[in-house]
């Protein structure tokens, strides 16, 4: 009996710097990035030189704490449509100036999971409007975020404190007529403008009177009941 043994090689994600000065960080697939603890990503020791982040099309998961504390990033970031999940604190405390983070439009976005604290304290305008599979926003996902946030119409649940201490000016959700949006927190206010629900005051200290300009229903859920 002769046994033929074959080692199965499986392609995995990787990363590199595009320049010798380690300014451009490139994340390559295929597959999911590893998850890290705070300050433990392998490029963290070069955080003071990185000013650009590229994420290639076949990456499927952005790891926990992947880009935390990359304060010198100034270039806009495009999340490829292949990404299915964004981990805890993946973009937390990102940049020292407001940049743009958005979903690519090259194909249908696969993003369906946004973990807690994903963008906490990030300085960025964040546009996830092309993420048609995303239904829930995790706890503190945009806490202390310094920039406007646009969410997809598919959202039906916003976790407690998702926008606590929000530092931007607006949070937009396209809301079709008759849609029920579950806000798992205490307090909601905003206005309907151009088909978008502005919830900039959701869970904020002040609650301006809501202006109901369309027949849109909002279901308010107290998580402490």
Buried (B, 14 or more C-beta within 10 A) or exposed (E): EEEEEEEEEEEEBEBEBEEEEBBBBBBBBBBBBBBBEBEEBEBBEBBEBBBBBBBBBBBBBBBBBBBBBBBBBEBEBBBBBBBBBBBBBBBBBBBEEBBBBBBBEEEEBBBBBBBBBBBBBBBBBBBBBBBBEBBBBBBBBBBBBBBBBBBBBBBBBBBBBBBBBBBBEBBBBBBEEEBEBBBBBBBBBBBBEEBBBBBBBBBBEEBEEBEEEEEBEBEEBEEEE
